[in-house]
Amino acid sequence: MTHFPTPQERRALGRARRKQLARQEHSQWKPESRRRGPVELLQESMRGRIPQLVTLKYERMLASPFGYFRGAVPVMAADLGTLPSTGIVNRGVTVYGAGSAITSAGAMPRESAIF
């Protein structure tokens, strides 16, 4: 049977991990640490997508800073991947982007989404 940690156990784990990796160390991102540029990352993530929907996604990203960040998950992942890790991993559920097919996939009409 799976053990789910109590709030006290989770707090103790968090404190122990902060001794390994202080919160301030998460702020040490340097743009030059990213190997590829944001445009290249976005273009790569759009390979194999329906061209009309790629255009729609880019239009939504251009509409506002919020729209950009919703669509720029590959860029954020590349940036976060260069930072130190606590080693804490999520077991079970993985959600990409905002968790919706239109945001995450960005390449399918709602009517055709299958889960």
N, C-alpha and C positions, 0 to 999 in steps of 0.2 A: 504494500500500500504506500502511496506517495505521502511524504511528510511535507506539510505546508508550514513554513516557519511562522512563529508567533511574532507579533509586533516587536516584542523585546529582542527576539533572536535576530530579526531584520535590522534593528537599530544597532545591535552589537556587531553584526557583520559590516554595516556601513562604517562604523567607527574604526573597525580593524582595517578596512580597505583604505580609509582616509590616512591611516598611518603609512600605508604602502604608497599612496598616491594622493597628495594634497589637492584640494579643490583648485587652488591657484594654478596648478600644473595644466589644467584644462584650458587655460587662457593663453597658452604659449604657441598658438597657431601662427605660422609664418607662410605667407602666400607662395613663396618660392619652394616650399616643401611639396606642393602639388605638382605632380609630374606632367600633367596635361592641362591645357586651358579649358575654361568653361564651355566655349563653343564646341570644341572637339568632343568633350564629354557628352554634351547634349546631342550632337550629331550621331555619335556612336549609339546612344540609347534609343535613337529613333530608327535605326536600321531595321528593315523588315516591317515597319508600320505602314498603315494605309496612308498614302501621301496627303490626301485631303484632310485627314484627321491630324496629321503632323502640323499642317498649316494652321488648323484650328487651335491646336495646343500652343503654338508659338504666338498666335494672336492673343490668346488668353494671358500668356506670360507677359506680353507687352503692355497689357491694359493697366497694370498696377504693380507696385512692389510685391504685394501679397500674391498676385497671380504668378509673378516670377518665382517666388519661393515655393509655391505649390507645385510648379512644374520643374523646378531645378533640383530634384532629389538626387540625381547622379552627381551634381556638383557638390552638394552638401555631404554626400557619402564620401566623396573623394577627399574633401577637407577634413571631415571627422576621422577618416581612416589614418591620417597622419599624426593624430594626437595620442598621447599615452592612454592606456586602457586600465580600468580597475580590475578587469577579469570577470566582472559580474556579467552573466549572460542570461537572456530571457529563455526559458525553456517552455515550449508549448506553442504560443501564438506569435506569429510574426505579421506585422501590418506595415505595408509600404505606403509612403506618402500620407495623404489624409485618410487612407483606408477605403476610398471609394473607387469603383471601377473607372469612372470618368476621369478622376484625378490620377490614379496610379497607372492604369493602362493607357488612358488617353488615346487609345487607338481602336475603340469599338463603340458603336452606338449602344445606348442603354438597353435597347430591345434585344441585343444579341449577347449580352453578358450572361455567362453560365458559371455558377459556383457549385 
